[in-house]
Amino acid sequence: MDKNSIIGFVLIAVILIGFSWWAKPSDKEQRAAFVKDSIANVQQAKAEKTAQFAAAKKQAAIRKKIEGDTTALFYSALNGKAQQITLQNKKVALTFNTKGGVVEKAVIKGYIGHNLKVKDGSKDSKDVTLFDTKDQSLKFMLAGKDINIVTSDLYFTPSHITDSTVVMTAKAATGKYITLAYRLGKDYLLHMQLRATGMSGLFSPDADLMDVVWSEHCRQQERGFTFENRYSSLTYHNVDGGTDYINQGKEKIDEPVKDPIDWVAFKDQFFSAVMISKNNFKENSLMTSIPMEKGSGYLKQYGAKMKTFFDPSGKKPSEFEFYFGSNDFRLLQNVEKESSFGHKLQLQRLIYLGWPLFRIINRWFTIYVFDWLSKVFPMGVVLILITLLLKVITYPMVKKSYMSSAKMRVLRPKLDEATKQYNKPEDQMMKQQAMMSEYAKYGVSPLSGCLPVLIQAPIWIAMFNFVPNAIQLRGQSFLWMHDLSTYDPILEWNKNLWLIGDHLSLTCILFCVAQIVYSWFTMQLQKDQMVGQQADQMKMMQWMMYLMPIFFFFIFNDYSSGLNFYYFISLAFSALIMYTLRKTTNDEKLLHILEARYNKNAANPKKSTGGFAARLQAMQQMQMQQQKEMQKKRADLERKKKQL
């Protein structure tokens, strides 16, 4: 930078500084400007405050228009002191709160209330508390022309109090009031009528619905959280018949139900709170089910938002019935008879008995036998007797199946001889055909051995659905099992391990060991009857059969000891039956009978083989013929290619 540039920058700086000093206002001018700015700020703040006050006044006017009349209408009912009223009989005790006028606590008598903090059951109570004040809420909402009435905000005055009746009244202006009239039946059913009197002018002429909002934190009642949670669900019944439920394991919030329903139930494994509407809940009810964490003391958070009939004139009440009780099949059937609504409620559908086939088995066999035996014997003995009865019923089919396997076993040397020329891989179809031909000559059906599995599998699955829902097993002990409705731990720890949980169930271990022994025993019986490729396939099947009990252990370790005990006894009986049949079967005599049949068939070659085996043989012949035709076509095609 040269000398002239430096001089220029200095002159510019002097001019700017001098101008700033010259333009600076005096102290007097600065004070006057400060006072002026302060007055402007005060005026602006006053204007903003005035605007806010006006807005607040406007909002208050709007609120007064919408809610002010409600406050004035129910002034006395919006203030008060909560009071508890109890209705009870021999089966249930229901505590009402005058704040909201609904049931805040339900105690079911005669069932053990588990103290989950004590593992040995030493401090269990005699009754079950289904829900308490903080667990459940119910409110009815009436939307008028200018007002909204929510019953949970009102204090009701109780009257006509007996052990089975109470009338809750929320007084409004003169001649205007809302009443909730309750009547407790002889068992578990509570009848309710809601009526608004003298308030028809507050509602639109076409108003005929009110909102019902019901929610509950479903308590954990049993010791096995995972097992109980699996059988707990929000269930509802369609007006046209049939029940449905919200998926037990997934979180669902405000899930719409398109069809009208007549009841909704907040259900755990063995107990339910059910709300029934005489005039049904309308379409598009919203259901909520949120699984809770283990250790929280709760299974799920339930919620139901529904609309139902309401008569603003007060001439016709809105009527409801509540069931607070156990999930007992016979008991739930009787509720429909005690109900005054005349609906086909099908409350027994709260107990899941399986898909249609398994439901039929449980509905028309298992329940009747179980009810009959449980009147005489302890629950553990009942399980043994049911198992024994089922084995007696299926014994003829099991014996027939075993004899089919025994026939195949004694014929194995002859099958080896008849099929020894078909040892190449490409000859397997012909080998199977030769085997079927030999079986047909001796009058043996290789598929008869599948019959017991097909017969017993539905029974096993039916019992899988029945036993966990049998409340009669709850709290019942047998041998080392303290409670047949939950697991029987031989070892417990405080931390959840992956796939295992926090315990080892003794009956689950016995069941899995019995499964391994039974699998080994049946494999020993079947390996002597397998020929060629069947023997190779049998080796793979053998590994699968041995791995299956290990898979079962991780599933059934958390299941009830009653179910595991049933499977253990069933396998023990099955093994005993198979062992007895094996010891009482004379292979030489059986082979002599088969050879006599073979000679008889050989003497009458025109006699056609009947039954499923013949159809299977014909099918294999057709497949073999089709395979030969395909091979011929391929050979012709290859020959043409070579010629080209």
Disulfide bonds with the S-S distance in Angstrom:
none
